[in-house]
């Protein structure tokens, strides 16, 4: 079964705009160098279909917070405020036409044996290997080497992942990548990866946040603040 996106409507609607008439999904935030609010989100990938003749189809994918989402599913979420229960198809056969009138729910759910080969009853390791290769052109062995080189902790906070998955165990560290070049950088925990995404991968914005914290930390040390006690108010 392909891993479902864990991001919510609230999280994604704060980052993306969707025009149901044109089908265009745009950024609301500065998502990285060269990516500004109003820019179209995602990139187009050619994927092989289930047919034996090796034909391919083009799909738009949008990546945020370390998760790659088909634009059709994201469009459905932004329009209907909930993830589609089944696959999302293009009524006119054009998989890049994301106008809301052209989107239809298909016949299978994730893991349905009648769905695409990529979604059929994968074990956990196969799921991870498929996702790494599909989203980041990274093998499971390469991921394992990166994890070992980082001593199995986040490359920023140097702490292990604490966010739990549906099985009650910590989720895998996220693959962090440059949203402009798609170059893989390192493995990050959910909080650090989310922080970079929220700040649009903007170094100056991150430095400004550090200056802000330092400034107010100095004020806390020098100011003699008398705690307010509501019971003492006249």
N, C-alpha and C positions, 0 to 999 in steps of 0.2 A: 504494500500500500504506500503510495506516495505521501510524504509528510505534508500535512496541512499547515498553512500559514497560521501562526499563533497571534499575529497582530490583529487588533480590533478595528472596527469602523472608526471609533473616536481617534485612535492613534493615526490611522491612515488618512482620514478626512482632514486632519490638521496639517498634513504634509502635501496632499494632492488635491487638485481640482479636476472635475470631469465634466465635459460638455456633452450631454446626451445627444445633441443634434449633430455634432461633428464627429463624436467619438474620440476626441482628443483629450488626453490626460496630461496635465501640466503640473509643474512644481509650484508649491506655495512658498517654499523656503529656498534659500541658497544652499543647494545640496553639495556643493564642492566647487573647486576652482573651475571657472568657465560655465557653471550651471547656476542660473539665476531664476528667481521667481518668474513664472510665465513661460519658461522653456518647456518643450515637450519632454515628457519623462519616458525612460526606457530605451531599449535597443531591439533590433529585429534579429531573430535567429532562424536559421533554416534547420528544420528537424525532419528526420526520416519518418515516413508514415508507416502504418502496419502492413502495407501492401508489399508483396514479394518482389516487385519490380524496382524497389529502392527509391521510389519517388519521394520528394521532400515537399514540405509546406513551410511557409514563413509565419512566425508568430512573434508578437511583440512581448517582451518581458520587462518588468519594472523591478528594480532592486532597491530595497530599503531595509535598514537595520539588519543587514546580513541575510535577508531572505529575498529570494527571487520569486516573483509572482507573475503569472500570465496576465497580460493587460486586460484580457476579456473578463477574467474573474475579478480583477480589481475594479473594472468599470461596473460590473454587476453589484459589487459591494457598495461602491460610492453612490450608485443610483437607488439601491433598495435597502441600504443600511444593514445588510446581513450577508454572510457568505452564501453562495449558491450551494444547494444540497447536491447538485449533480454537475457534470461537466457543462461548460458554456460553449455553444457553437454559433457559427455565423450562418444565418438563414440563407444568404446569397452565395455561400461558399467561399467568400473572400475573408480569410482569417485575420486580415489587417483592418477590416471595416468594423470599427467598434461602436458605431452608432447604436444607441439603445434599441431602436426599432429593429435592428438587425441581429440582436443577441437573443438566443434561445437556449433553454436548458436541454441538455442531451439526455441520453437514456441510461447512463451509468453513473455510479458514485465511485469515489476513490476505492480501489481494491476490487471493484466489480470485475469478474472474470471476462465480461464482454467488452471491457474498456480497452484503452491502448495498452500495448505491451509494457510500457514503462510503469503502469499502475497495477499490474497483476501480482498480488500476494507476494510481495518482497519481504525477506527477513530484514532485521534491523541493519545489518552490515551492508546488504545489497542496497537498501534505501539510501544509506549515507554515501556509499560509493557512487550511486547514480546521481544524487544531488550535487556532490562535489564536482563530478565531471561535467554535468550539464550546466551548472551555474558558474563555476570558476575554472573549468578546464584543469582540475586538480585531482590527482589520484588519491585513493585512500592511503597508500604508502607515503605519498608526499605529505599528506595531512599529518600522519603519524610521526614523520620525521620533524615537522614543524612543532608539533606538540611536545616531543621529547626535548627538542632544542630549547623550548621555553620552560622546561621543568614542569610541564602540565599546568601552568598558571597563565593568567592574562598578561599580555605583553605590556600593558600600561600599569595596572594596579598591583601586578605580581601576586594576585590572589586567585585561588581556584573558583570556578563557577559555583554560585550558590542557588541560582534559579532552578527550580525543579520542573521536570516534565510530567506528563500524564501518569508515568509509572512511579512517580515519587522520587526519582533519582535525578541528580544534577544533569542539566542538558549539556551537550557538547559546546566547547568554546566556538564562538562565531568566527567565520572567515572574514576578516576585514579587507576591503579592497578600495582602490581609488575609483570613484564613481565616474570619473571622466575617462580614464585610460583602461579601467577594468583590471589593472594590475593588482595582484594579491599582495598585501603588506604583511599581515601577521594574524595571530589568533587572539580574540578579545572576549572578555566576559560580556554578558548582556548589558550591564549598566554602562561600562566604558564604551561599548559599541554604540549604544543608544545616545550617549552623550555626544560622541563625534557626529552622529547623524543629526541630532537636534541642533548642533552648532554649524551644520552645513559643511563640515570638514574645513572650516575657515580658521587658519592659524591665528590671524589677528583677533578674531572674535574670542577664541580660546584664551589668548594672552590677555585680552581685556577682562575676561571672567576671572582670571588669576589675579590681576591687579585689583579688581573689585573686592575679592575675598581678602587679599592682603590689607587693603585699605581699611576695611571694616574690622579686621582682626586687630589692627593697631588701635582703632578707636575703642574697642572693647577693653583693651589693656590699660588705656590712659584715662578713660572716663569713669567717674565714680557714679554709677547708676543706682538710684534708690528704688528697690522693687515696689511696684504698686500693689497695695493691699486694699481691695474693695471694701473690706470691713471697716477701714479707718476713714472712709470718705464721709464728709458731713452732709 
